């Protein structure tokens, strides 16, 4: 009789860290039945450290695989080689990966080689366009093929997996762990002593003019590099000059493909502040203060409904269609004039703005991590393995 389920949780980017944090805490609350090992590949080294510190997580294994301007091929080869050694050392019963990153797919791929069970958190998201998002769409489709437990965050994600022929019993509807993470994070931020100690939030309060309508912008996806980023920046430049009551805050991603065009077009522009990437807690604080959010991030599309703000998605396709169908977010693409038109509409029309305010978050209720842990326990129990 096995005493505990040996679980390896692997993540490498900031979004993975955020979405895995509440699940890690839930596993840690079950010490009698589960033994946890945390592995960070360091795909986003600096940005991931902020998340680890905020959620008070201590990785057992830190690989630090990221190098400046590293190609996907070089990163992939490092992950494969390193994770093989990690699995040989830890010998987990199941590996938990999140989302659609290179870390998630290749960690699971190496686990498949060693016949280790795989649990995929946030399974079933699809655009069915292999280059949008790139390389994430193919990562998640391939990952599904080797996954044993699919933790689907929404009904539409579950339908995608069923349509693709995956066993109904292997698909568990959980909600998205990002809602769990937000609830934990907001509770911590609302603590007076934390706010008093947070130098970053205190500095934001000094530079952000909350008397104005704050437009928060993020853009970082690979498929947006080049002309798309330039188009978006030109739209932001136009809006900043047209509306005096607006302030655009843009935490600029560290990738040179983002920094260079953004600084060239927007640096020194009226009503635009280009700042360094924010910690998770500071970003939550800024989302709450914002009037409107413009993003190409999937995770932010899931977070914003909880803050009751409209979202303009600067992509042509999204795998987060729930909020689009409900009218809480809108796909506006990356054409300059279309972005200008949609921002202007929300700034000028209170009626159109209020239509995009959520009654509740369609992506989860804060209990996804509990459902995932219960599903893992049931899975091993049904496979004739009991744990004291």
N, C-alpha and C positions, 0 to 999 in steps of 0.2 A: 504493500500500500504506500503510495507516494504521500509525503507529508504536505507538500505545497506545490502549487503550480509555479514554475519558473518562467517569469515574464520579462522579456527584453523590450523596452520602449526605445525606439530610435527616432531622432529628429536632427535636422541640420540647419533649418532656416528659422527666422523669427516667427512667421505665421505658424509653422509646425509647433514651435515651442509654446506659443500661446494656446493653441488648440489641444496640445497634449498635457499642459500643466494641470488642468482640473482632473484629467483622467489619472495622471500620476498620483495626485493627492487621494483620489478615491481608491486606487490600488493600495496605497500606503495605509489606508484605514482598514484594510483587510489582512493584517499580518499573519493571522492563523491559517489562511488558505492560500496566500499568494506571496511569492518572493520576487521582489522587483529589482531589475538592473536597468539603469538609465545610461544610454549612449548618445553623445552629441558628436556629430561628424564635423561641425563647425563650417558648414557650407556658407552661412552668413555669420562669421565669427563675432564681429563687433556688435551687430544688431541683436544677435541671439543672446549675448551676455546680459544685455539689459533685461530681457525677459526672464532669464534664469535667476537673476538677482531679485527682481520684483516678486516673482512667485515663490521665492525661497526654495529653489530646486538645486540639488547638488548631483551632477552627473557622476556616475561611477567610472565612466570611460569618456575621455575627451580626445578626439582624433585630430582636430585642427587641420583639416584637409584643404581649406581654402587658400588660394594664392591670388595675387593681384591679376585682374583681367584674364582669369583662367578659362580655357575652352571647356565645353561640355565633355568632350572626349577625354581630356586629361583628368577632369574631376571624376568622371565615371570610372576610369581605370583605378584611381586611388580608392574610391568607395568599395569597389569589388574586392580588391586585395585586402583592404583593412577590415571589412566586415567579415571576411572569411576567418581571419584571426580572432575576431571578437566572438564569433559563434563557437569556434573551437574551444575558447576559454570559458565562456558562460554556459554553453549547452542548454539553451532555453527550451521550454516546451512550446512556447508560442512567441512570435515576434509581432509587435504592434507598430504599424507605421501610419502616417497621416497624410491624406491629400494626394498630391500629384507631383511632388518635387523629384529631382534626380536622386536625392537621398532616399526618399520613400520607395521608389520603384526598384532601385538597385539593391537596397537592403533586403527587400522582399525577394528579389531575384536570387541573391546568394542564399537566403533562407530556403528557397525552393530547391536549390542544388543540394542542400543538406537535409531535405525532407523534414524541415521544421514547419510547424503550423504557422499560418499567417493571418493576422487580423488587420483589416483595412478600415481605419477610421475616416469617415467622410467618403464612403464608397458610392459609386453610381452617378457621379456628376458627368455630364456630357455636353459637348457642342456638336459632336460628329463632324467637326472640321479639323483635320489633323494638324493644321498649322495655326490654329487659333483656339486656345492659347498654345504657344509653342515654347518648350516641348511637352507641356503639361498634359495636353489632351491625349497624346499617345502614351505617355507614362501611366495615366490612370486606366486606360483601356487595357494595356498589357498587364498592369498590376491586377486587375480584376480576374484575369485568366488563371492566376496562380494563387488567389486568395481563398482561404478556407472559411473565414467569417467576414461577411460584408456588413459593416455598420453604416447603413444608409441614413443620411441626415434628414431627408424629406421624402414624402410620398412619391414625388416625381423621380427622385434618384432610385428609389426602390423599383418603380415601374421600368426604368431603363434597364436595370439588372435582370428583371423578370423577362423583359422583351428580348434580351440577349441570351436567354436560355439558362441562367444560373438557377441552381436549386433553391426553391422557396425557403427551405429550412435554414439555408446558410445566410439568408438576408434578414437583418434585424433593423427595424425602424427605430432610430434612437433620438433624433434631433441632433443639432450640431453642438459640439463641445465649446464652440466659441461663445455661446450664450452663457454656458457655465462659467467660462473664464471671465467674461465681462461682469457677471454678477459678483464674483469674488473680487475682481479688480476694483469695481466701483465702491464696494463696501470698504476696501482698504483705503481708497483715495478719500472717501468721505470722513475718515477718521481725522480729527483736527490735528492730532500730534504728527500724523504722517504728512499732511499738507504743510505744516509748519516746518518740517524737516526737509521737504522736497525742494531743493534749490532750483531744479529745472522748471517746476511748475511756477515757483515764485518769479523766476526770470521771464517766463511766458506772460505772466500777468503784467509785467512791466512793458513788454513790447507789443502786446496785442491790444488793439483799441476795441474793446467789447461794446462801445457805443455805436460802432459801425456794424454793418452786415458782414460777418466773417464768412468768406468762401475758403474752405479748406481743400487743398488739391494734393493728390498723390498720383504719380505715374512712373512705372518702373518696368513693365513687362517687355520681354525681348522682342516680341512682334511689333512693339511700338517704337523701337529704336529707329532713328533716321527722320524721315519726313513727317511721320505722325506726331512725334514730340514737338517738332517745329510748328506744325499746324496748331496744336493745342496751345503752345506758348503765344502764338500770334493772337489767338482768341482771348487769352487771359490779358494780354497787353491792351487789346481794344477795350475790354470790359473795365479795366483799371482806370483808363482815361475817360471813359464815358460816364461812370457813376462815381460821384464824390463820396457817397455814403457807404461805399464798399471797401473792404480790406481783404486782399488775397494773401493767404498764408500757405506757403509751399515748402514742406519739409523735403528737401531734394535728396533722392536716393544716391548712394555712394558710387554707383557704377559710372565710369567715365562717359559711357554712351548717353547718360542722362545729364550729368553735371555740366558737360561742355555746352550743349545747345541751350539748356535752360539758363545758364549764366549769361551766355552771349545775347540772348533775346530779352531776358527779363531783368537782368541786374540793373539796379538803379531806377527802375520804372516806378511811377507814381502809384501809391496804394498797394504795392506788392512787397512782401517780405519773404525772401528766400532764406530758409533756416536749415540747420543740420537735421538729419533724421532724429526723431523723437523717441524716447523710451515709451513703452506701452502705456504706463500710467499718465504720462504727459499727453500722449495722443488721445487717450480716453477723455482727459480733461478738455482738450481742444475740440474734440468732436462735440462735446456737450455745449460748448460755447458758440459753435458755428451755426450759421444760418442755412448754409447749403454746402454739400460735399460733392466734389468732382473727383472721380477715381477710375483707375483700370484694375483695381485690386478686387479679387473675389471675396476675401475675408471682410473687407470693409463694407461690401454690399450686404453681408450678413449681419454686421454689427449695427449699422446706422438706423435700421427700423426701431431698435430699442431706444434710441435717442430722439426719435420722432423728427427726423430731418429728411428732406428730399435728397436723392442721389442721382447725379447724372453720370452714366457709365461711358467713359471714353474708349469704347470698344465696339466692334461690329457684331460680335457674338458674346453671349454669356452663358455659363452653365448654372447660374443662379437665376433661373427664370421665375421663381415663385414671386419675388418682389416686383418683377417687371409686369407679370400678369395682374398683380394686385394694384398696379399703378404707383407703387412706392419708389420705384427706380425707373430710369428711362435710358435706353440705349441711344446714344447720340453720335457714336462713331468718332472719327478724328478729323472731319472736315471743318475748317475754321469757321465758316459762316454758320453751319448748323449748330456748332457749340455756342457761338455768340447768340443766336436766336433763342436757344433753349435757356441759357443763363438769363437773358434779358426778360424772357417770359416770367420766370420765377421771381425775379427782382421787382417786376412791375405789376404782376397780377396776384393779389392775395388769394383769389379763388383758385387759381391753378396751383399755387403753392400749397394751400391747405388740402387739396386733393391727394397730395403725395405724402401726407402724414399718416403713419401707421397706428392702428388701434393696438396691435400686438405684433411681436416679432414672428414672422412665418417660419423662421429657421430653428426655433427651439424654445424650450420652457425652462432650461437650467438643470435638467435631470439626465442629460445624455450620458454623462460619465457613469452614473449609477446603473443605467440600462446596459452599458457596455460591459461593466464588471459582472453583472448578473448573467449576461449572455455567455461570457467566458466560463464562469462557474458551471452553468448548465451544460455547456458543450462538453467539458471534460467529464462531468458526471454521466452524461448520456453515452460517452465512449468508455464506460466501465472503469473510470478512474476516480476513486473517492479520496477526499482530502480531509484530514482531521484538523 
